[in-house]
């Protein structure tokens, strides 16, 4: 998924997310996702989800990401 999106954005299937999300991103349980774009809000990771953050998050990462190699401003 790429492009510009209004938030909140709910990710309920595995894959890569790029582009710009103006609000929060919620990653559902059982999903494996890489967030490589810019998130204007928080990234909320439900239990059982696997998330890699390689882009920029203006808010916080709530939950346990697999890895963060990008920037999280609200830590």
Biopython code that builds the backbone (N, CA, C, O; Angstrom):
import numpy as np
from Bio.PDB.StructureBuilder import StructureBuilder

atoms = [
    (1, "UNK", "N", (0.849, -1.162, 0.000)),
    (1, "UNK", "CA", (0.000, 0.000, 0.000)),
    (1, "UNK", "C", (0.905, 1.238, 0.000)),
    (1, "UNK", "O", (1.800, 1.357, 0.836)),
    (2, "UNK", "N", (0.670, 2.137, -0.923)),
    (2, "UNK", "CA", (1.442, 3.376, -1.000)),
    (2, "UNK", "C", (0.493, 4.531, -1.250)),
    (2, "UNK", "O", (-0.697, 4.323, -1.485)),
    (3, "UNK", "N", (1.009, 5.736, -1.201)),
    (3, "UNK", "CA", (0.190, 6.911, -1.433)),
    (3, "UNK", "C", (-0.091, 7.637, -0.136)),
    (3, "UNK", "O", (0.545, 7.372, 0.884)),
    (4, "UNK", "N", (-1.044, 8.553, -0.174)),
    (4, "UNK", "CA", (-1.412, 9.322, 1.019)),
    (4, "UNK", "C", (-2.758, 8.824, 1.533)),
    (4, "UNK", "O", (-3.705, 8.657, 0.765)),
    (5, "UNK", "N", (-2.832, 8.589, 2.843)),
    (5, "UNK", "CA", (-4.049, 8.043, 3.447)),
    (5, "UNK", "C", (-4.400, 8.831, 4.697)),
    (5, "UNK", "O", (-3.514, 9.268, 5.432)),
    (6, "UNK", "N", (-5.684, 9.012, 4.937)),
    (6, "UNK", "CA", (-6.134, 9.581, 6.201)),
    (6, "UNK", "C", (-6.114, 8.477, 7.233)),
    (6, "UNK", "O", (-6.330, 7.309, 6.909)),
    (7, "UNK", "N", (-5.858, 8.841, 8.462)),
    (7, "UNK", "CA", (-5.901, 7.844, 9.532)),
    (7, "UNK", "C", (-7.218, 7.936, 10.263)),
    (7, "UNK", "O", (-7.947, 8.908, 10.065)),
    (8, "UNK", "N", (-7.550, 7.005, 11.070)),
    (8, "UNK", "CA", (-6.714, 5.856, 11.368)),
    (8, "UNK", "C", (-6.767, 4.821, 10.247)),
    (8, "UNK", "O", (-7.777, 4.674, 9.558)),
    (9, "UNK", "N", (-5.656, 4.112, 10.085)),
    (9, "UNK", "CA", (-5.541, 3.042, 9.101)),
    (9, "UNK", "C", (-5.399, 1.742, 9.866)),
    (9, "UNK", "O", (-4.482, 1.596, 10.674)),
    (10, "UNK", "N", (-6.296, 0.794, 9.622)),
    (10, "UNK", "CA", (-6.251, -0.504, 10.278)),
    (10, "UNK", "C", (-5.635, -1.499, 9.301)),
    (10, "UNK", "O", (-6.140, -1.688, 8.195)),
    (11, "UNK", "N", (-4.544, -2.131, 9.714)),
    (11, "UNK", "CA", (-3.880, -3.143, 8.886)),
    (11, "UNK", "C", (-4.328, -4.498, 9.404)),
    (11, "UNK", "O", (-3.993, -4.893, 10.520)),
    (12, "UNK", "N", (-5.092, -5.206, 8.578)),
    (12, "UNK", "CA", (-5.625, -6.498, 9.002)),
    (12, "UNK", "C", (-5.140, -7.657, 8.143)),
    (12, "UNK", "O", (-5.663, -8.767, 8.241)),
    (13, "UNK", "N", (-4.124, -7.396, 7.288)),
    (13, "UNK", "CA", (-3.475, -8.478, 6.556)),
    (13, "UNK", "C", (-2.007, -8.122, 6.363)),
    (13, "UNK", "O", (-1.639, -6.947, 6.354)),
    (14, "UNK", "N", (-1.191, -9.125, 6.213)),
    (14, "UNK", "CA", (0.254, -8.940, 6.152)),
    (14, "UNK", "C", (0.679, -8.216, 4.880)),
    (14, "UNK", "O", (0.041, -8.346, 3.835)),
    (15, "UNK", "N", (1.775, -7.444, 4.981)),
    (15, "UNK", "CA", (2.315, -6.749, 3.831)),
    (15, "UNK", "C", (3.113, -5.516, 4.229)),
    (15, "UNK", "O", (3.402, -5.292, 5.404)),
    (16, "UNK", "N", (3.461, -4.725, 3.223)),
    (16, "UNK", "CA", (4.243, -3.504, 3.417)),
    (16, "UNK", "C", (3.342, -2.281, 3.296)),
    (16, "UNK", "O", (2.433, -2.237, 2.467)),
    (17, "UNK", "N", (3.614, -1.292, 4.138)),
    (17, "UNK", "CA", (2.882, -0.035, 4.094)),
    (17, "UNK", "C", (3.896, 1.079, 3.846)),
    (17, "UNK", "O", (4.848, 1.244, 4.610)),
    (18, "UNK", "N", (3.684, 1.838, 2.775)),
    (18, "UNK", "CA", (4.552, 2.966, 2.467)),
    (18, "UNK", "C", (3.701, 4.209, 2.312)),
    (18, "UNK", "O", (2.506, 4.189, 2.607)),
    (19, "UNK", "N", (4.297, 5.270, 1.859)),
    (19, "UNK", "CA", (3.548, 6.495, 1.663)),
    (19, "UNK", "C", (3.373, 7.265, 2.954)),
    (19, "UNK", "O", (4.203, 7.180, 3.859)),
    (20, "UNK", "N", (2.290, 8.015, 3.034)),
    (20, "UNK", "CA", (2.053, 8.883, 4.182)),
    (20, "UNK", "C", (0.671, 8.604, 4.767)),
    (20, "UNK", "O", (-0.330, 8.593, 4.051)),
    (21, "UNK", "N", (0.634, 8.378, 6.080)),
    (21, "UNK", "CA", (-0.625, 8.168, 6.789)),
    (21, "UNK", "C", (-0.784, 9.334, 7.754)),
    (21, "UNK", "O", (0.070, 9.553, 8.613)),
    (22, "UNK", "N", (-1.871, 10.081, 7.616)),
    (22, "UNK", "CA", (-2.052, 11.317, 8.378)),
    (22, "UNK", "C", (-2.412, 11.079, 9.839)),
    (22, "UNK", "O", (-2.243, 11.984, 10.656)),
    (23, "UNK", "N", (-2.898, 9.906, 10.194)),
    (23, "UNK", "CA", (-3.300, 9.638, 11.580)),
    (23, "UNK", "C", (-2.614, 8.406, 12.125)),
    (23, "UNK", "O", (-1.470, 8.114, 11.774)),
    (24, "UNK", "N", (-3.311, 7.683, 12.983)),
    (24, "UNK", "CA", (-2.770, 6.481, 13.616)),
    (24, "UNK", "C", (-2.814, 5.284, 12.673)),
    (24, "UNK", "O", (-3.592, 5.243, 11.720)),
    (25, "UNK", "N", (-1.948, 4.307, 12.973)),
    (25, "UNK", "CA", (-1.956, 3.012, 12.291)),
    (25, "UNK", "C", (-2.160, 1.948, 13.363)),
    (25, "UNK", "O", (-1.458, 1.931, 14.374)),
    (26, "UNK", "N", (-3.121, 1.067, 13.134)),
    (26, "UNK", "CA", (-3.420, -0.018, 14.066)),
    (26, "UNK", "C", (-3.135, -1.321, 13.336)),
    (26, "UNK", "O", (-3.707, -1.583, 12.278)),
    (27, "UNK", "N", (-2.240, -2.147, 13.908)),
    (27, "UNK", "CA", (-1.878, -3.425, 13.294)),
    (27, "UNK", "C", (-2.536, -4.535, 14.101)),
    (27, "UNK", "O", (-2.259, -4.707, 15.288)),
    (28, "UNK", "N", (-3.409, -5.284, 13.438)),
    (28, "UNK", "CA", (-4.191, -6.335, 14.087)),
    (28, "UNK", "C", (-3.342, -7.559, 14.429)),
    (28, "UNK", "O", (-2.301, -7.796, 13.816)),
    (29, "UNK", "N", (-3.794, -8.318, 15.400)),
    (29, "UNK", "CA", (-3.147, -9.551, 15.817)),
    (29, "UNK", "C", (-3.028, -10.516, 14.639)),
    (29, "UNK", "O", (-3.944, -10.625, 13.823)),
    (30, "UNK", "N", (-1.892, -11.216, 14.554)),
    (30, "UNK", "CA", (-1.680, -12.192, 13.491)),
    (30, "UNK", "C", (-1.114, -11.618, 12.202)),
    (30, "UNK", "O", (-0.847, -12.366, 11.262)),
    (31, "UNK", "N", (-0.926, -10.306, 12.140)),
    (31, "UNK", "CA", (-0.443, -9.636, 10.941)),
    (31, "UNK", "C", (1.067, -9.435, 11.037)),
    (31, "UNK", "O", (1.589, -9.113, 12.105)),
    (32, "UNK", "N", (1.763, -9.625, 9.922)),
    (32, "UNK", "CA", (3.189, -9.334, 9.815)),
    (32, "UNK", "C", (3.318, -8.166, 8.835)),
    (32, "UNK", "O", (3.010, -8.317, 7.653)),
    (33, "UNK", "N", (3.770, -7.003, 9.317)),
    (33, "UNK", "CA", (3.790, -5.803, 8.478)),
    (33, "UNK", "C", (5.100, -5.038, 8.631)),
    (33, "UNK", "O", (5.724, -5.037, 9.692)),
    (34, "UNK", "N", (5.500, -4.386, 7.535)),
    (34, "UNK", "CA", (6.614, -3.445, 7.553)),
    (34, "UNK", "C", (6.052, -2.074, 7.238)),
    (34, "UNK", "O", (5.405, -1.882, 6.208)),
    (35, "UNK", "N", (6.300, -1.121, 8.124)),
    (35, "UNK", "CA", (5.830, 0.250, 7.934)),
    (35, "UNK", "C", (7.027, 1.085, 7.520)),
    (35, "UNK", "O", (7.892, 1.395, 8.339)),
    (36, "UNK", "N", (7.072, 1.451, 6.239)),
    (36, "UNK", "CA", (8.226, 2.141, 5.694)),
    (36, "UNK", "C", (7.947, 3.573, 5.293)),
    (36, "UNK", "O", (8.835, 4.256, 4.784)),
    (37, "UNK", "N", (6.756, 4.029, 5.507)),
    (37, "UNK", "CA", (6.404, 5.391, 5.133)),
    (37, "UNK", "C", (6.451, 6.321, 6.322)),
    (37, "UNK", "O", (7.215, 6.107, 7.263)),
    (38, "UNK", "N", (5.636, 7.349, 6.277)),
    (38, "UNK", "CA", (5.547, 8.321, 7.369)),
    (38, "UNK", "C", (4.173, 8.230, 8.013)),
    (38, "UNK", "O", (3.149, 8.285, 7.331)),
    (39, "UNK", "N", (4.161, 8.088, 9.338)),
    (39, "UNK", "CA", (2.917, 8.007, 10.095)),
    (39, "UNK", "C", (2.816, 9.275, 10.938)),
    (39, "UNK", "O", (3.702, 9.561, 11.743)),
    (40, "UNK", "N", (1.742, 10.030, 10.753)),
    (40, "UNK", "CA", (1.562, 11.282, 11.474)),
    (40, "UNK", "C", (1.105, 11.112, 12.903)),
    (40, "UNK", "O", (1.196, 12.055, 13.689)),
    (41, "UNK", "N", (0.617, 9.942, 13.266)),
    (41, "UNK", "CA", (0.133, 9.665, 14.620)),
    (41, "UNK", "C", (0.914, 8.547, 15.261)),
    (41, "UNK", "O", (2.129, 8.449, 15.090)),
    (42, "UNK", "N", (0.213, 7.693, 16.008)),
    (42, "UNK", "CA", (0.822, 6.563, 16.701)),
    (42, "UNK", "C", (0.708, 5.301, 15.861)),
    (42, "UNK", "O", (-0.142, 5.204, 14.976)),
    (43, "UNK", "N", (1.579, 4.330, 16.150)),
    (43, "UNK", "CA", (1.446, 2.972, 15.619)),
    (43, "UNK", "C", (1.065, 2.093, 16.801)),
    (43, "UNK", "O", (1.816, 1.983, 17.771)),
    (44, "UNK", "N", (-0.098, 1.473, 16.716)),
    (44, "UNK", "CA", (-0.605, 0.611, 17.787)),
    (44, "UNK", "C", (-0.490, -0.831, 17.307)),
    (44, "UNK", "O", (-1.086, -1.211, 16.299)),
    (45, "UNK", "N", (0.284, -1.629, 18.042)),
    (45, "UNK", "CA", (0.541, -3.020, 17.664)),
    (45, "UNK", "C", (-0.209, -3.923, 18.636)),
    (45, "UNK", "O", (0.080, -3.944, 19.832)),
    (46, "UNK", "N", (-1.177, -4.669, 18.106)),
    (46, "UNK", "CA", (-1.924, -5.601, 18.949)),
    (46, "UNK", "C", (-1.063, -6.823, 19.255)),
    (46, "UNK", "O", (-0.154, -7.155, 18.493)),
    (47, "UNK", "N", (-1.355, -7.499, 20.385)),
    (47, "UNK", "CA", (-0.637, -8.724, 20.748)),
    (47, "UNK", "C", (-0.730, -9.728, 19.606)),
    (47, "UNK", "O", (-1.802, -9.934, 19.036)),
    (48, "UNK", "N", (0.401, -10.351, 19.276)),
    (48, "UNK", "CA", (0.418, -11.362, 18.226)),
    (48, "UNK", "C", (0.763, -10.817, 16.851)),
    (48, "UNK", "O", (0.907, -11.594, 15.907)),
    (49, "UNK", "N", (0.899, -9.504, 16.709)),
    (49, "UNK", "CA", (1.309, -8.908, 15.436)),
    (49, "UNK", "C", (2.834, -8.770, 15.418)),
    (49, "UNK", "O", (3.463, -8.601, 16.463)),
    (50, "UNK", "N", (3.419, -8.843, 14.220)),
    (50, "UNK", "CA", (4.849, -8.654, 14.042)),
    (50, "UNK", "C", (5.048, -7.439, 13.149)),
    (50, "UNK", "O", (4.603, -7.431, 12.001)),
    (51, "UNK", "N", (5.714, -6.414, 13.667)),
    (51, "UNK", "CA", (5.833, -5.140, 12.940)),
    (51, "UNK", "C", (7.289, -4.675, 12.911)),
    (51, "UNK", "O", (7.984, -4.683, 13.926)),
    (52, "UNK", "N", (7.722, -4.275, 11.735)),
    (52, "UNK", "CA", (9.022, -3.617, 11.564)),
    (52, "UNK", "C", (8.734, -2.181, 11.155)),
    (52, "UNK", "O", (7.957, -1.934, 10.232)),
    (53, "UNK", "N", (9.363, -1.239, 11.844)),
    (53, "UNK", "CA", (9.217, 0.174, 11.495)),
    (53, "UNK", "C", (10.525, 0.620, 10.855)),
    (53, "UNK", "O", (11.563, 0.662, 11.516)),
    (54, "UNK", "N", (10.474, 0.955, 9.562)),
    (54, "UNK", "CA", (11.666, 1.422, 8.851)),
    (54, "UNK", "C", (11.507, 2.864, 8.391)),
    (54, "UNK", "O", (12.441, 3.456, 7.849)),
    (55, "UNK", "N", (10.340, 3.420, 8.605)),
    (55, "UNK", "CA", (10.060, 4.798, 8.215)),
    (55, "UNK", "C", (10.054, 5.714, 9.420)),
    (55, "UNK", "O", (10.806, 5.509, 10.373)),
    (56, "UNK", "N", (9.203, 6.727, 9.375)),
    (56, "UNK", "CA", (9.122, 7.720, 10.446)),
    (56, "UNK", "C", (7.749, 7.692, 11.104)),
    (56, "UNK", "O", (6.726, 7.650, 10.420)),
    (57, "UNK", "N", (7.731, 7.716, 12.437)),
    (57, "UNK", "CA", (6.491, 7.777, 13.207)),
    (57, "UNK", "C", (6.551, 9.047, 14.047)),
    (57, "UNK", "O", (7.433, 9.197, 14.893)),
    (58, "UNK", "N", (5.614, 9.960, 13.813)),
    (58, "UNK", "CA", (5.601, 11.230, 14.540)),
    (58, "UNK", "C", (5.144, 11.047, 15.976)),
    (58, "UNK", "O", (5.526, 11.820, 16.854)),
    (59, "UNK", "N", (4.332, 10.033, 16.218)),
    (59, "UNK", "CA", (3.833, 9.761, 17.570)),
    (59, "UNK", "C", (4.635, 8.679, 18.254)),
    (59, "UNK", "O", (5.864, 8.657, 18.190)),
    (60, "UNK", "N", (3.919, 7.775, 18.912)),
    (60, "UNK", "CA", (4.549, 6.688, 19.665)),
    (60, "UNK", "C", (4.299, 5.354, 18.980)),
    (60, "UNK", "O", (3.382, 5.219, 18.170)),
    (61, "UNK", "N", (5.130, 4.367, 19.319)),
    (61, "UNK", "CA", (4.883, 2.974, 18.961)),
    (61, "UNK", "C", (4.382, 2.308, 20.234)),
    (61, "UNK", "O", (5.108, 2.203, 21.222)),
    (62, "UNK", "N", (3.134, 1.861, 20.198)),
    (62, "UNK", "CA", (2.490, 1.264, 21.368)),
    (62, "UNK", "C", (2.381, -0.234, 21.112)),
    (62, "UNK", "O", (1.732, -0.655, 20.155)),
    (63, "UNK", "N", (2.999, -1.023, 21.943)),
    (63, "UNK", "CA", (3.086, -2.460, 21.724)),
    (63, "UNK", "C", (4.544, -2.822, 21.513)),
    (63, "UNK", "O", (5.431, -2.007, 21.766)),
    (64, "UNK", "N", (4.795, -4.029, 21.054)),
    (64, "UNK", "CA", (6.171, -4.511, 20.905)),
    (64, "UNK", "C", (6.517, -4.736, 19.441)),
    (64, "UNK", "O", (6.126, -5.748, 18.858)),
    (65, "UNK", "N", (7.254, -3.793, 18.839)),
    (65, "UNK", "CA", (7.673, -4.013, 17.457)),
    (65, "UNK", "C", (8.806, -5.033, 17.396)),
    (65, "UNK", "O", (9.551, -5.194, 18.363)),
    (66, "UNK", "N", (8.940, -5.728, 16.249)),
    (66, "UNK", "CA", (10.060, -6.631, 16.022)),
    (66, "UNK", "C", (11.348, -5.841, 15.945)),
    (66, "UNK", "O", (12.362, -6.224, 16.529)),
    (67, "UNK", "N", (11.302, -4.722, 15.210)),
    (67, "UNK", "CA", (12.486, -3.889, 15.089)),
    (67, "UNK", "C", (12.096, -2.482, 14.665)),
    (67, "UNK", "O", (11.063, -2.268, 14.031)),
    (68, "UNK", "N", (12.942, -1.529, 15.028)),
    (68, "UNK", "CA", (12.778, -0.144, 14.614)),
    (68, "UNK", "C", (14.120, 0.315, 14.047)),
    (68, "UNK", "O", (15.101, 0.423, 14.783)),
    (69, "UNK", "N", (14.165, 0.583, 12.751)),
    (69, "UNK", "CA", (15.388, 1.108, 12.162)),
    (69, "UNK", "C", (15.140, 2.505, 11.585)),
    (69, "UNK", "O", (16.040, 3.119, 11.012)),
    (70, "UNK", "N", (13.940, 2.984, 11.742)),
    (70, "UNK", "CA", (13.582, 4.329, 11.307)),
    (70, "UNK", "C", (13.590, 5.281, 12.499)),
    (70, "UNK", "O", (14.377, 5.117, 13.431)),
    (71, "UNK", "N", (12.706, 6.278, 12.459)),
    (71, "UNK", "CA", (12.655, 7.285, 13.509)),
    (71, "UNK", "C", (11.290, 7.287, 14.181)),
    (71, "UNK", "O", (10.255, 7.285, 13.514)),
    (72, "UNK", "N", (11.301, 7.289, 15.512)),
    (72, "UNK", "CA", (10.072, 7.396, 16.295)),
    (72, "UNK", "C", (10.224, 8.618, 17.192)),
    (72, "UNK", "O", (11.053, 8.626, 18.102)),
    (73, "UNK", "N", (9.426, 9.645, 16.937)),
    (73, "UNK", "CA", (9.577, 10.914, 17.649)),
    (73, "UNK", "C", (8.990, 10.867, 19.057)),
    (73, "UNK", "O", (9.504, 11.535, 19.954)),
    (74, "UNK", "N", (7.939, 10.102, 19.266)),
    (74, "UNK", "CA", (7.226, 10.143, 20.541)),
    (74, "UNK", "C", (7.585, 9.055, 21.511)),
    (74, "UNK", "O", (6.751, 8.677, 22.334)),
    (75, "UNK", "N", (8.781, 8.536, 21.453)),
    (75, "UNK", "CA", (9.180, 7.425, 22.337)),
    (75, "UNK", "C", (9.096, 7.772, 23.773)),
    (75, "UNK", "O", (9.399, 6.939, 24.628)),
]
sb = StructureBuilder()
sb.init_structure("model")
sb.init_model(0)
sb.init_chain("A")
sb.init_seg("    ")
for serial, (resi, resn, name, xyz) in enumerate(atoms, 1):
    if name == "N":
        sb.init_residue(resn, " ", resi, " ")
    sb.init_atom(name, np.array(xyz, "f"), 0.0, 1.0, " ", f" {name:<3s}", serial, name[0])
structure = sb.get_structure()
